[in-house]
Amino acid sequence: MPGMKVAVVQFEPLLMEVERNMTYAANMLSKYTKDGKLDIVLLCEMAFTGYCFKNRQEIEPFAETPTGGRTFAWCSDQAKRLNCLIGCGYVEKTTDNSPNAPLYNSLMLVSPEGQLVYNARKHFLYIVDTTWATPSPDGFGTWYCPWLKQNITFGICMDINAFEEDWPVGKYELANKAVAENSSLILFSSAWDDLNPDEPSSDSSWETIEYWIGRLTPMTESLMKDKEKNCHFICSNRIGTERGTQFVGGSCIVSLRDKKVLGSIGRYEEGVLYKFVVVQGWAAGIGVPGALFPAAQTIVQYLPTFGNVQENMHHISTMLLKYSESDKIDILMLSEMVFTGYCFKDRTEIEPFAELNNIGPTFSWCKSQALRLNCLVACGYVEKTLENNNLYN
């Protein structure tokens, strides 16, 4: 498997209507099943409560312990149903029952087995949060996912911004954390305001998406220096209007190495953004990890010995010896005329190397590798046919 399948949910939670919001989000995901082999589902900040609470007294009835409330129950059920990692924003309380015990704006991560595997807390609070929430005492969270084999850094809305007071870490704290932790995924759960709520002429959220990418500059610069790495920014933002605040949508998946937006949802649109994401450390695990099939990337760089078919086959077979069926390679791609070499003078010189498409040394080699690795093998060769006297590349 050379990548992962990600689903990002964008909708309008209604303030304090938890059961309605849970049912609504579940219906949006109902068409997906375990057979779809999703790896990650991400929902927005405070996905089921809504966001614009006036104060602690108003929000406190909606606070939950990480494993003891309705949000965890919903996430656990969906994670087991879909057999994937679920990330969902919620209002967290601790087991401390004292009157002024801290509340957190948090993001829970639930495993395919329905277990809480990580709990991230918002570090930089927005003005709306300050009436009830405590900043994360642990800073930004990063967690290694053992089954996806990825370091994941988490951010919640304002975490992607610079801290407004004098802060010794620098202007790009979240991005710097992701770089320092060698993260290949940034999961970003948000309730981001619309910067231009009075200009509703466009459904696009591109201005906001470009801003988010800009806030990850240390990561994009780091990836420019190391072409063998990539990091994907996976964002779930909400839409709608709540107590006069309009949200901008723009949920997206971005490849940060090339700043390419792989997909996004509009400013007013509800939906599930579903994308196949190629990430660091998958597939064969060599070559350029951000490329679709890293093993093929290495083989393409092989220099065939001109006219020496057996030597070239032996050499490439040796290069592939370290891989087996357990590596779960899907496609092995080789270059044009890989075993013969390319620059033949004329038909007379190349004709001895021509093969039928199912009989010959190239077909035999490809068949043996396909059976050994349990994958599709694509390989360039010189073809002859029984129908006519033509040769084909």
Order of alpha helices (4+ residues) and beta strands (2+ residues): beta-alpha-beta-alpha-alpha-beta-beta-beta-beta-beta-alpha-beta-alpha-alpha-beta-beta-beta-beta-beta-beta-alpha-alpha-beta-alpha-alpha-beta-beta-beta
